[in-house]
Amino acid sequence: MVIGTLTELASEHKPVKPRLALFLPDLNGGGAERVMLTLAQGFLERGIQVDLVLAHAVGPLLDLVTQGVSLYSLSDGSRFSSRIGLALSALWGLTRYLRREQPTTLMSTLTGANIIAVLAKILARSPTRLVLREANTALNHRSFLTQFAVRILYPCADAIVAVSQGVQKDLIDRIGISPDKITHIPNPVDIATITRQAEEEINHPWFYKGQSPVIISLGRLTRQKDFTTLIYAFARLRQTRAARLMILGEGEERSKLEALVSRLDLVTDVTLPGFKVNPYPYLQQAALFVLSSRWEGMPSVILEALAFGVPVVATDCHSGPREILEEGRFGNLVPVGHTQALFRAISDALDHATKATVLQTRAEYFSPASTALRYLAVMLPSQAGAKP
């Protein structure tokens, strides 16, 4: 009995190995999901135990989960047909996970998942440190209920990571988060990994030698990405030169965009091949990358284009592109939703491309090694000696 007690007392003084949990709805694709997978790999490489906790373990990016990361699925999703049902299932599952597993720190990303994470920590009465990663500025585009939940629940987190200065400013000015609770950490770009993935062979006739330049855009086919303006701008470009446009992604606006392509008689020059688990062979061979979004947080795909030395044209949306491109130094910035300005910028970029080496140097600033260390300073402040 005494020996048992001494053993217990001795064990209390042993350093406890940190365990980090990353919470996401699923791995159906997107910049946030890829960033979390990159961070998971970075943490694991530093000898830290990592749990990847998914509300529903589905999605094409599941195959990219690094070996050694523990995968938890909170629900199979088969019993629920509504978003509310799925959210409640995830809330209950995450609450049970926190009670049972007690990770050192839980970090969630995407607004809906962040709301669930705060509620789960409260319901579980968990001592786990909670860090929210916020990647968007568009609170005004959310429902009233979501806006209310964000204002009430986000301040309950132990710390918040804003992926851009614009997101950070929004959280302070519009949500009322204390500046001391927010840290700005830009998204990482794993140049070595995407360069290796770009070696995958693609057999698409548009990339054969001697073909017209291919403009690439990438993202969910949603209102946020505003591919409608891009297609209209491309239609004007086609009146002046030979070129092609490839939009990689999937989403609810597919039918609308396909109808627009047909109406503008661009079927032979515009393609929407869907979501690609590995978009990098396409991106690497692009003559130009275009981001036409109405709003963003910190679009990783711009960093990835720069890493390949591909010129970039982006909307000067709130926020992200201006920070990455340094006020237009590393790419052309145009007003949101402005077809004529986007057409002119695309035409100019095709005629006067920035040297690839200059663009690649900019991408190197966002290395995953330094980003992972900055995240660890927020997630494990007692060990990093950093402020929360």
C-alpha positions in Angstrom: 0.0 0.0 0.0 2.8 2.4 0.9 4.8 1.3 -2.1 1.8 2.0 -4.3 1.4 5.5 -2.8 5.1 6.2 -3.2 5.0 5.1 -6.9 2.0 7.4 -7.4 3.8 10.3 -5.8 6.9 9.7 -7.8 4.9 9.5 -11.0 3.4 12.9 -10.3 6.9 14.5 -10.7 7.7 12.8 -14.0 7.3 15.1 -17.0 4.0 14.5 -18.7 4.4 14.0 -22.5 2.1 16.5 -24.2 -0.8 15.3 -26.3 -2.3 17.6 -28.9 -5.7 17.1 -30.5 -6.8 18.7 -33.8 -10.6 18.9 -34.4 -12.2 19.1 -37.8 -15.6 18.3 -39.3 -14.1 16.0 -41.9 -11.4 15.8 -44.6 -13.5 16.5 -47.7 -10.9 19.0 -49.0 -10.0 22.6 -48.6 -7.1 24.8 -47.4 -8.0 24.5 -43.7 -7.9 20.7 -43.8 -4.5 20.6 -45.6 -3.1 23.1 -43.1 -4.1 21.0 -40.1 -2.6 17.9 -41.7 0.6 19.8 -42.3 0.7 20.9 -38.7 -0.1 17.4 -37.4 3.0 16.1 -39.3 5.1 18.9 -37.9 4.0 18.2 -34.3 4.6 14.5 -34.8 8.1 15.1 -36.1 8.9 16.9 -32.8 7.9 13.8 -30.8 4.5 15.1 -29.7 1.5 12.7 -29.6 -1.2 13.9 -32.0 -4.8 13.0 -32.2 -6.8 13.9 -35.3 -10.4 14.1 -34.2 -13.1 14.2 -36.9 -16.8 14.8 -36.5 -17.1 12.4 -39.4 -14.1 10.5 -40.8 -14.7 10.9 -44.5 -13.1 12.7 -47.4 -10.4 12.2 -50.0 -7.7 13.7 -47.8 -7.9 10.8 -45.3 -5.2 9.1 -47.3 -2.8 12.1 -46.5 -3.0 11.6 -42.8 0.6 11.0 -41.5 1.3 7.6 -40.2 1.6 7.8 -36.4 -1.3 10.3 -36.0 -4.2 8.7 -34.0 -7.5 9.1 -35.9 -10.8 9.5 -34.0 -14.2 9.5 -35.7 -17.0 10.9 -33.5 -19.8 9.6 -35.7 -20.3 7.6 -38.9 -22.9 10.2 -39.9 -25.3 7.6 -41.2 -28.1 8.4 -38.6 -28.4 12.1 -39.3 -29.7 13.7 -42.4 -29.7 17.3 -41.1 -26.8 19.6 -40.3 -28.2 20.2 -36.8 -28.3 16.4 -36.2 -24.6 16.1 -37.4 -23.6 19.1 -35.2 -25.3 17.6 -32.1 -23.7 14.2 -32.7 -20.3 15.9 -33.1 -20.8 17.9 -29.9 -21.7 14.8 -27.9 -18.8 12.8 -29.4 -16.3 15.6 -28.7 -17.5 16.0 -25.1 -17.0 12.3 -24.5 -13.6 12.4 -26.1 -12.4 15.3 -23.9 -13.7 13.5 -20.7 -12.1 10.2 -21.7 -8.8 11.2 -23.4 -8.0 14.5 -21.7 -5.5 15.8 -24.3 -3.2 18.6 -23.2 -4.6 21.0 -25.8 -7.4 20.8 -28.3 -7.2 23.0 -31.4 -10.2 23.3 -33.8 -10.6 25.2 -37.1 -13.6 26.4 -39.2 -16.3 28.4 -37.5 -18.8 25.6 -36.9 -16.2 23.3 -35.5 -14.9 26.1 -33.2 -18.4 26.7 -31.8 -18.7 22.9 -31.1 -15.3 22.8 -29.5 -16.1 25.6 -27.0 -19.4 24.0 -26.1 -17.8 20.5 -25.7 -15.1 21.9 -23.3 -17.8 23.6 -21.2 -20.0 20.4 -21.1 -17.0 18.1 -20.4 -15.7 20.5 -17.7 -12.4 19.7 -19.2 -9.0 21.2 -18.1 -7.8 20.8 -21.7 -6.5 24.0 -23.1 -8.6 25.2 -26.1 -7.2 27.0 -29.1 -9.4 28.2 -31.9 -8.0 28.7 -35.4 -10.0 31.3 -37.3 -9.4 31.5 -41.1 -12.1 33.8 -42.3 -13.1 37.4 -41.9 -16.7 37.1 -43.3 -18.7 37.1 -40.1 -21.3 39.3 -41.8 -21.9 36.5 -44.4 -22.9 34.1 -41.6 -26.4 33.5 -40.2 -27.6 35.6 -37.2 -27.4 32.5 -35.0 -23.8 31.8 -36.0 -22.8 35.4 -35.4 -24.4 35.3 -32.0 -22.6 32.1 -31.1 -19.3 33.4 -32.2 -19.6 36.6 -30.1 -20.7 34.6 -27.0 -18.4 31.5 -27.2 -15.1 32.6 -28.9 -14.1 34.6 -25.8 -14.3 31.4 -23.8 -11.4 29.9 -25.6 -8.0 30.0 -24.0 -6.4 31.3 -27.1 -7.2 32.1 -30.7 -5.0 31.9 -33.8 -5.8 34.3 -36.6 -4.3 33.3 -39.9 -3.9 36.9 -41.2 -3.8 40.4 -39.8 -7.2 41.1 -41.3 -8.7 38.2 -39.4 -7.0 39.3 -36.2 -8.4 42.8 -36.6 -11.9 41.5 -37.3 -11.8 39.4 -34.1 -10.8 42.3 -32.0 -13.0 45.0 -33.6 -16.1 43.1 -34.4 -16.2 40.2 -31.9 -14.5 42.0 -29.0 -11.8 39.4 -28.4 -9.0 40.7 -26.2 -5.8 41.4 -28.2 -3.8 39.5 -25.6 -5.7 36.3 -26.5 -5.1 36.4 -30.2 -1.9 35.4 -32.1 -1.4 36.0 -35.8 0.2 32.9 -37.5 0.1 32.7 -41.3 -0.5 29.4 -43.0 2.4 27.2 -43.8 3.4 25.9 -47.2 5.3 22.6 -47.3 7.4 23.2 -50.4 9.2 19.9 -50.2 6.0 17.9 -50.0 4.0 19.7 -52.7 7.0 19.6 -55.0 7.2 15.9 -54.6 3.4 15.5 -55.2 3.7 17.7 -58.3 5.8 14.9 -59.9 2.7 12.8 -60.4 2.1 12.5 -64.1 -1.0 13.9 -65.6 -2.2 13.1 -69.1 -4.2 16.2 -70.0 -4.0 17.5 -73.6 -4.0 21.1 -72.4 -0.5 20.7 -71.0 1.1 19.2 -74.1 3.9 21.2 -75.6 2.8 24.0 -77.9 -0.6 24.4 -76.3 -2.2 27.7 -75.3 -1.4 29.0 -71.8 -3.5 27.5 -69.0 -4.9 29.7 -66.2 -5.6 27.7 -63.0 -8.0 28.6 -60.2 -8.7 26.3 -57.3 -11.3 26.2 -54.5 -14.8 25.2 -53.6 -17.4 26.1 -56.2 -19.2 28.5 -53.8 -20.3 32.1 -53.8 -17.3 33.1 -51.7 -14.8 32.1 -54.5 -16.7 34.2 -57.1 -15.8 32.1 -60.1 -18.6 33.8 -62.0 -16.5 37.0 -62.2 -13.5 35.0 -63.2 -15.3 33.3 -66.1 -16.6 36.7 -67.3 -13.1 38.1 -67.2 -11.8 35.1 -69.0 -14.4 35.5 -71.7 -13.0 39.0 -72.4 -9.5 37.6 -72.4 -10.5 35.1 -75.1 -11.5 37.9 -77.3 -7.9 39.1 -77.4 -5.8 35.9 -77.2 -5.8 32.1 -77.1 -5.9 30.8 -73.5 -7.6 28.2 -71.4 -9.1 28.2 -67.9 -9.2 25.3 -65.5 -11.1 25.6 -62.2 -10.3 22.7 -59.8 -12.9 22.1 -57.1 -16.4 21.0 -56.3 -19.4 22.7 -54.8 -23.0 23.8 -54.9 -22.4 26.3 -57.8 -21.3 23.8 -60.3 -24.5 23.8 -62.4 -24.6 27.6 -62.4 -21.0 27.9 -63.5 -21.4 25.2 -66.2 -24.4 27.0 -67.6 -22.5 30.3 -67.7 -19.6 28.6 -69.5 -22.0 27.3 -72.1 -23.9 30.6 -72.5 -20.6 32.4 -73.1 -19.6 29.8 -75.7 -16.5 28.8 -73.7 -17.0 25.1 -73.5 -13.8 24.3 -75.4 -11.7 26.6 -73.4 -13.0 26.3 -69.8 -13.1 23.1 -67.8 -14.3 22.3 -64.3 -12.7 18.8 -63.7 -13.8 18.6 -60.0 -11.9 18.2 -56.7 -8.4 16.8 -57.0 -6.7 15.3 -54.0 -3.4 16.2 -55.6 -3.9 19.5 -57.5 -0.1 20.2 -57.6 0.8 18.7 -61.0 -1.8 21.0 -62.6 -0.8 24.1 -60.5 2.9 23.6 -61.3 2.3 23.7 -65.1 0.0 26.7 -65.0 0.9 29.8 -66.8 -1.0 31.8 -64.2 -2.9 31.3 -61.0 -6.0 33.4 -60.3 -7.9 33.9 -57.0 -11.2 35.7 -57.5 -12.6 35.4 -54.0 -15.0 37.9 -52.3 -13.4 37.2 -49.0 -10.6 35.0 -47.6 -8.6 34.4 -44.5 -5.1 33.4 -45.6 -5.4 31.5 -48.9 -2.8 28.7 -48.8 -3.2 28.1 -52.5 -1.6 31.5 -53.3 1.5 30.4 -51.3 1.5 27.1 -53.2 1.4 28.9 -56.5 4.3 31.1 -55.5 6.2 28.0 -54.3 6.0 26.7 -57.9 7.1 30.1 -59.3 3.6 30.5 -60.9 2.5 34.2 -61.3 -0.5 35.2 -59.3 -3.5 37.5 -59.8 -5.8 37.9 -56.8 -8.7 40.0 -55.6 -7.8 42.5 -52.9 -10.3 40.9 -50.7 -10.5 41.2 -46.9 -8.0 39.6 -46.0 -5.0 37.5 -46.9 -3.9 38.2 -50.5 -2.5 41.7 -49.8 -0.4 40.3 -46.9 0.9 37.4 -48.9 1.6 39.4 -52.0 3.1 42.3 -50.0 0.8 45.1 -51.3 1.2 43.7 -54.9 4.9 43.3 -55.0 4.6 39.5 -55.7 1.4 39.5 -57.7 -1.3 41.7 -59.1 -4.2 42.8 -56.9 -7.6 43.8 -58.2 -10.9 45.0 -56.7 -13.4 42.3 -55.7 -16.0 41.5 -58.3 -14.5 43.8 -61.0 -14.6 41.9 -64.3 -12.7 44.5 -66.3 -9.9 45.0 -63.7 -9.5 41.2 -63.4 -9.3 40.8 -67.2 -6.6 43.5 -67.5 -4.6 42.1 -64.6 -4.7 38.6 -66.1 -3.6 39.9 -69.5 -0.8 41.9 -67.9 0.4 39.0 -65.9 0.6 36.8 -69.0 2.5 39.4 -70.8 4.9 40.4 -68.0 5.4 37.4 -65.7 7.5 37.9 -62.5 10.6 35.7 -62.4 9.9 32.4 -60.8 12.8 32.6 -58.4 11.5 35.8 -57.0 8.1 34.2 -56.3 9.7 31.1 -54.8 11.8 33.2 -52.4 8.6 34.7 -51.0 7.0 31.3 -50.5 10.0 30.1 -48.4 9.1 32.7 -45.7 6.1 30.5 -44.9 7.9 27.3 -44.1 6.1 24.6 -42.0 8.9 24.3 -39.5 8.7 27.8 -38.2 4.9 27.8 -38.4 4.7 24.6 -36.3 6.9 26.2 -33.6 4.7 29.3 -33.5 1.6 27.1 -33.1 3.3 25.1 -30.3 4.1 28.4 -28.4 0.3 29.0 -28.4 -0.8 25.4 -27.7 1.8 24.6 -25.1 2.7 28.0 -23.6 4.1 26.6 -20.3 6.7 24.5 -22.2 7.4 27.2 -24.9 7.7 30.0 -22.3 5.3 32.0 -24.4 2.3 34.0 -23.5 -1.1 32.4 -24.1 
